[in-house]
Amino acid sequence: MPFLELTVHCTQTTQPRYENALDDVGALAVTLLDADADTSNEHAILEPGVGETPLWKELVLTALFPAETNALALLAALEAFDPELDWADASFRAVADEDWERAWLDQFQPMQFGLRTWIVPWNHELPEAAQRADAAIVRLDPGLAFGSGTHPTTALCLRWLDELAARGELAGRPVLDFGCGSGILALAALKLGAGRATGVDNDPQALLATADNAQRNGLGNELAVYLPQDEPVATYPVVVANILASALDALAELLAARVAPGGRIALSGILHGQEAELLQRYAPWFEQLSAVQDGDWMRIDGIRRA
C-alpha cells in the first residue's frame, strides 16, 4: 500500500521529543538521517558502541503514516501533543509501497572471505565455488541489524577467523563475538569449526537478528546471545569485537579479561589513523599486536600474555 511521508528537521537535543510526538500520533516508522549528509561536514555513524546511541547534531526525521491520513489533522495533533515543538518546516509527500529489505537483499550477492568462508543470502543459490565439501557457508538475512559482510570492518574479521581455522586454532573452541550485530562473525566461527559461540550486543534487536540467523543456519543450540549486563563472566581462547574505536578504548580492560592466556583477539571498527592509540592501549595485556588495513579501516589482532 502507499504511504504518507512526513519530513521535519530537528537537533540532537530535540530529537526524542519529536520522535515521541510522531509515535503518539501513530507513525508506522520513524527514520533518522544526517541533515548534513550532502555536505563536507558529514559524519558517518556505522554502528554504536556498546551502551551508546550516537546521533548527528542536526537531523532529518521522516515518518510514515497510512496513505489516507489527513496531513492538516496530523499537524494539528502533533502541535497539540507538544506545543513547544516547531512543525513549521514539516513537509509531506506520497510514497509508493516497496519491500525495502527484499530490494536490498536482491543486491546482496554471495561473498567469499579467505579460503573457506562464504556469506550467502538465505534465499540465494550457492555459487559453484561454494559447493566444495569444506566450505563454511553462513546463510544470512541481516534484517534488523548491522552486519552483512559487505563493510571492510566485518570483512577484516571474517578473513581473520578464516585464517585461524586454517591454522587449526578454532577447532572445537568457544568464541566470544562482542558487539555481534547480525551474528555474522559468531556464525562464521561456528561454521569454521568453533565448538560454541557467545554473542553480546547492547541492542535487543541485534540479539533478535542474531538468534534468527543462528536458527536459519541450524546453529540455534551452539550460539547464546546476551545484553552486556547479562553476559556470563568467562574467558575465551578467541574473542572478536567489531565495534568502534571509542568503544574499544573504553572496553579495553573488559575485553582483555575475556581472553584466556594465550588466546587471540581481533578488534575492528577502527578508522585508519586510530590504530596507534589502540595498539598502545592494548599493549599491557597482548603481545604480537599487529594492524591490518582494508581501505580506510583497520583491524588489530594479538595474543593474550600468559
PLY file of the C-alpha trace (Angstrom):
ply
format ascii 1.0
element vertex 306
property float x
property float y
property float z
element edge 305
property int vertex1
property int vertex2
end_header
0.00 0.00 0.00
1.15 3.63 -0.46
2.06 5.87 2.48
2.04 9.49 3.55
5.58 10.57 4.44
6.26 13.47 6.83
9.71 15.08 6.93
10.91 17.54 9.59
14.29 18.90 10.72
15.41 18.78 14.35
18.50 18.76 16.54
20.14 16.03 18.59
18.62 17.62 21.70
15.04 17.86 20.44
15.01 14.55 18.54
13.49 12.47 21.38
10.57 14.89 21.75
9.87 14.92 18.00
10.03 11.13 17.85
7.74 10.77 20.88
5.20 13.07 19.24
5.32 11.11 15.98
4.91 7.83 17.82
1.98 9.23 19.80
0.03 10.17 16.67
0.53 6.73 15.12
3.66 6.84 12.96
4.26 3.44 11.37
8.01 4.04 11.19
10.46 6.83 12.00
13.84 7.18 10.28
16.77 9.41 11.36
19.15 10.88 8.77
22.13 13.22 8.93
20.96 16.71 7.94
24.47 17.42 6.57
24.70 14.20 4.55
25.22 16.12 1.29
27.91 18.42 2.65
31.56 18.13 3.58
30.52 18.09 7.25
29.06 14.58 7.07
29.97 12.30 9.98
29.38 8.58 9.47
27.84 6.57 12.30
28.09 2.96 11.18
27.47 1.14 14.44
27.12 2.43 18.00
29.50 1.47 20.75
28.16 -0.76 23.49
25.82 1.30 25.67
25.82 4.25 23.25
23.18 5.77 20.96
25.15 8.32 18.91
23.31 10.87 16.78
24.24 13.72 14.47
23.88 17.30 15.74
21.34 18.18 13.02
18.89 15.53 11.87
16.12 14.93 9.37
13.24 12.84 10.71
11.00 11.04 8.26
7.84 9.29 9.44
5.42 7.07 7.54
1.64 7.14 8.02
-1.20 5.37 6.21
-1.89 7.00 2.84
-5.39 8.12 3.87
-4.02 10.20 6.78
-5.11 13.86 6.63
-1.94 15.97 6.71
-3.55 19.04 8.29
-5.25 16.99 11.00
-1.93 15.23 11.64
-0.10 18.54 12.08
-2.78 19.75 14.48
-2.40 16.58 16.57
1.39 16.95 16.65
1.19 20.59 17.75
-1.31 19.67 20.46
0.90 16.86 21.76
3.91 19.15 22.34
3.09 22.84 21.70
6.74 23.90 22.13
7.93 21.94 19.10
8.20 23.74 15.75
6.47 21.93 12.89
6.53 24.94 10.53
9.02 23.32 8.10
7.28 19.93 8.05
6.64 18.66 4.53
4.54 15.83 3.17
4.63 13.57 0.13
3.00 10.37 -1.03
5.37 7.41 -1.37
4.72 4.10 -3.10
4.94 0.83 -1.21
8.14 -1.16 -1.60
9.62 -4.07 0.28
12.83 -2.24 1.15
14.56 -5.16 2.85
13.84 -7.53 -0.03
15.05 -4.92 -2.53
18.28 -4.63 -0.55
18.72 -8.39 -0.44
18.31 -8.55 -4.22
21.56 -6.58 -4.42
23.30 -8.68 -1.75
25.33 -11.35 -3.56
27.36 -14.32 -2.19
30.79 -13.24 -0.96
33.93 -15.23 -0.16
36.37 -14.35 2.63
39.65 -16.20 2.87
39.87 -19.81 1.75
36.62 -21.33 3.02
34.25 -18.69 4.37
31.16 -17.73 2.36
28.35 -15.33 3.27
25.29 -16.12 1.18
21.79 -14.57 1.24
19.38 -17.07 2.74
17.33 -17.33 -0.48
20.23 -17.31 -2.96
21.61 -20.37 -4.75
25.12 -21.40 -3.77
27.74 -20.42 -6.34
29.75 -23.32 -7.72
32.88 -22.28 -5.83
30.96 -22.50 -2.53
29.88 -26.09 -3.14
33.22 -27.60 -2.12
32.91 -30.01 0.79
34.87 -27.93 3.29
33.18 -24.57 2.53
31.98 -22.70 5.64
28.67 -21.22 4.49
26.70 -18.70 6.53
23.18 -18.11 5.25
22.34 -14.57 6.26
19.31 -12.33 6.40
20.72 -9.15 8.03
17.20 -7.90 8.66
17.22 -5.86 11.85
20.88 -5.21 12.48
24.22 -4.16 11.03
26.49 -6.85 9.62
26.26 -8.40 6.16
29.96 -8.80 5.41
29.94 -6.01 2.85
31.69 -3.49 5.12
35.50 -3.67 5.44
35.32 -3.88 9.25
33.32 -7.12 9.00
35.38 -8.45 6.09
38.61 -7.96 8.07
37.22 -10.07 10.92
35.87 -12.79 8.63
39.26 -13.18 6.97
40.91 -13.34 10.41
38.58 -16.13 11.53
39.22 -17.99 8.26
42.98 -17.73 8.89
42.59 -19.07 12.44
40.61 -22.03 11.12
43.26 -22.76 8.50
45.83 -23.00 11.32
43.57 -25.24 13.40
43.07 -22.58 16.09
39.26 -22.64 16.03
38.53 -26.35 16.11
36.19 -27.15 19.00
36.95 -23.91 20.82
34.47 -21.36 22.24
34.34 -17.90 20.67
33.08 -14.55 22.00
31.62 -12.08 19.49
31.34 -8.79 21.40
29.06 -6.37 19.56
27.57 -9.20 17.49
25.15 -7.18 15.31
23.63 -9.75 12.95
25.73 -12.56 14.46
27.74 -12.95 11.27
31.12 -13.37 12.99
29.93 -15.83 15.63
28.14 -17.87 12.96
31.18 -17.88 10.68
33.33 -19.09 13.57
30.91 -21.95 14.25
30.79 -22.90 10.58
34.60 -22.89 10.57
34.69 -25.40 13.43
34.36 -23.49 16.70
32.69 -25.53 19.43
30.25 -22.88 20.63
29.82 -19.12 20.47
28.55 -16.28 22.64
27.19 -13.07 21.12
26.92 -9.85 23.13
25.24 -6.65 21.98
23.63 -3.61 23.62
20.82 -3.56 21.02
17.98 -6.02 21.74
17.10 -6.04 18.03
20.64 -7.18 17.23
20.15 -10.12 19.59
16.89 -10.98 17.82
18.61 -10.83 14.43
21.50 -12.96 15.70
19.18 -15.59 17.16
17.12 -15.65 13.95
20.23 -16.07 11.80
21.51 -18.82 14.11
18.26 -20.74 13.69
18.39 -20.20 9.92
21.85 -21.81 9.90
20.90 -24.70 12.18
23.11 -23.30 14.97
20.49 -22.20 17.49
21.87 -24.54 20.16
25.50 -23.53 19.64
25.08 -19.74 19.88
23.92 -17.93 23.03
23.18 -14.18 23.00
23.20 -11.65 25.85
22.89 -7.97 26.63
26.17 -6.71 28.17
24.72 -6.61 31.69
23.52 -10.22 31.39
26.67 -11.72 29.87
28.12 -14.56 32.00
31.69 -13.77 33.03
34.01 -16.20 31.25
37.27 -16.37 29.33
37.62 -17.49 25.71
40.51 -18.61 23.53
39.09 -16.49 20.68
37.48 -13.05 21.04
36.38 -10.73 18.25
34.98 -7.22 18.77
33.81 -5.30 15.71
32.52 -2.07 17.25
34.08 1.42 17.16
37.44 2.76 18.29
35.93 4.78 21.14
34.16 1.70 22.49
37.27 -0.46 22.05
39.20 2.08 24.11
36.56 2.24 26.86
36.16 -1.56 26.99
39.86 -2.49 26.83
40.06 -3.91 30.35
36.81 -5.84 29.99
37.78 -7.32 26.63
41.26 -8.21 27.85
39.70 -10.02 30.81
37.58 -12.10 28.41
40.61 -13.52 26.57
42.21 -16.62 28.10
46.03 -16.64 28.49
47.50 -17.43 25.09
44.15 -16.66 23.44
43.67 -14.48 20.41
41.74 -11.23 19.95
40.67 -9.25 16.89
39.47 -5.65 17.18
37.77 -3.88 14.28
35.66 -0.81 13.53
38.86 1.27 13.61
39.48 4.06 11.13
42.96 4.37 9.66
44.82 6.74 11.96
43.16 5.47 15.13
45.17 2.26 15.35
48.31 3.65 17.02
46.46 4.73 20.14
44.64 1.42 20.41
47.83 -0.58 19.88
49.29 1.26 22.86
46.06 0.82 24.86
46.04 -2.98 24.48
49.81 -3.50 24.79
49.76 -4.20 28.57
47.67 -7.34 28.00
48.60 -8.51 24.50
51.74 -9.35 22.56
52.42 -9.74 18.84
49.93 -6.93 18.22
49.58 -6.03 14.55
47.31 -3.87 12.42
45.85 -4.83 9.04
44.25 -2.30 6.68
41.32 -2.57 4.26
40.60 0.77 2.61
40.01 3.36 5.33
39.54 0.71 8.04
41.86 -1.25 10.30
41.87 -4.47 12.29
44.13 -5.06 15.27
44.89 -8.57 16.46
47.15 -10.04 19.11
47.80 -12.80 21.63
46.94 -12.56 25.34
50.00 -12.61 27.54
50.34 -15.73 29.69
0 1
1 2
2 3
3 4
4 5
5 6
6 7
7 8
8 9
9 10
10 11
11 12
12 13
13 14
14 15
15 16
16 17
17 18
18 19
19 20
20 21
21 22
22 23
23 24
24 25
25 26
26 27
27 28
28 29
29 30
30 31
31 32
32 33
33 34
34 35
35 36
36 37
37 38
38 39
39 40
40 41
41 42
42 43
43 44
44 45
45 46
46 47
47 48
48 49
49 50
50 51
51 52
52 53
53 54
54 55
55 56
56 57
57 58
58 59
59 60
60 61
61 62
62 63
63 64
64 65
65 66
66 67
67 68
68 69
69 70
70 71
71 72
72 73
73 74
74 75
75 76
76 77
77 78
78 79
79 80
80 81
81 82
82 83
83 84
84 85
85 86
86 87
87 88
88 89
89 90
90 91
91 92
92 93
93 94
94 95
95 96
96 97
97 98
98 99
99 100
100 101
101 102
102 103
103 104
104 105
105 106
106 107
107 108
108 109
109 110
110 111
111 112
112 113
113 114
114 115
115 116
116 117
117 118
118 119
119 120
120 121
121 122
122 123
123 124
124 125
125 126
126 127
127 128
128 129
129 130
130 131
131 132
132 133
133 134
134 135
135 136
136 137
137 138
138 139
139 140
140 141
141 142
142 143
143 144
144 145
145 146
146 147
147 148
148 149
149 150
150 151
151 152
152 153
153 154
154 155
155 156
156 157
157 158
158 159
159 160
160 161
161 162
162 163
163 164
164 165
165 166
166 167
167 168
168 169
169 170
170 171
171 172
172 173
173 174
174 175
175 176
176 177
177 178
178 179
179 180
180 181
181 182
182 183
183 184
184 185
185 186
186 187
187 188
188 189
189 190
190 191
191 192
192 193
193 194
194 195
195 196
196 197
197 198
198 199
199 200
200 201
201 202
202 203
203 204
204 205
205 206
206 207
207 208
208 209
209 210
210 211
211 212
212 213
213 214
214 215
215 216
216 217
217 218
218 219
219 220
220 221
221 222
222 223
223 224
224 225
225 226
226 227
227 228
228 229
229 230
230 231
231 232
232 233
233 234
234 235
235 236
236 237
237 238
238 239
239 240
240 241
241 242
242 243
243 244
244 245
245 246
246 247
247 248
248 249
249 250
250 251
251 252
252 253
253 254
254 255
255 256
256 257
257 258
258 259
259 260
260 261
261 262
262 263
263 264
264 265
265 266
266 267
267 268
268 269
269 270
270 271
271 272
272 273
273 274
274 275
275 276
276 277
277 278
278 279
279 280
280 281
281 282
282 283
283 284
284 285
285 286
286 287
287 288
288 289
289 290
290 291
291 292
292 293
293 294
294 295
295 296
296 297
297 298
298 299
299 300
300 301
301 302
302 303
303 304
304 305
